[in-house]
Amino acid sequence: MKVAVAASGDSLDAQVNAAFARAPHFCIADTDTDERTFIPNTQNMNAAHGAGIQAGKSMVDNGVKAILAGHCGPRAFDVLSGAGIDIYVNVKGTVEQALEDLKAGKLQKAASADVGGHWA
């Protein structure tokens, strides 16, 4: 399964970013093969609006089935959940720790966005 972690940097030691849509990078991790790829999110980091929608579409285009982040706003949540992507918020620590917590069943799926739009 492909999982995306909102990351503050481009390494497994980077912290999970507080905001999903405005994270500097996403770590796309395949839980079946342990392959990890970091993709930049430059276009959405400073977007005036639409960051949640565009970041959500990027996850759909990358075949992601779950995202891990500190928080997820309403527009991103709608795009992600509409595509059947599981959303985990209040995720803390490093990218590597977040992936380990997901595998260990320590994370809980979000039922709705946990912050308002333009939160970050």
Stockholm file with secondary structure:
# STOCKHOLM 1.0

chainA/1-120         MKVAVAASGDSLDAQVNAAFARAPHFCIADTDTDERTFIPNTQNMNAAHGAGIQAGKSMVDNGVKAILAGHCGPRAFDVLSGAGIDIYVNVKGTVEQALEDLKAGKLQKAASADVGGHWA
#=GR chainA/1-120 SS CEEEEEESSSSTTSBBCSBSTTCSEEEEEETTTCCEEEEECHHHHTCSSCHHHHHHHHHHHTTCSEEECSBCCHHHHHHHHHTTCEEECSCCSBHHHHHHHHHTTCCCBCSSCSSCTTCC
#=GC SS_cons         CEEEEEESSSSTTSBBCSBSTTCSEEEEEETTTCCEEEEECHHHHTCSSCHHHHHHHHHHHTTCSEEECSBCCHHHHHHHHHTTCEEECSCCSBHHHHHHHHHTTCCCBCSSCSSCTTCC
//
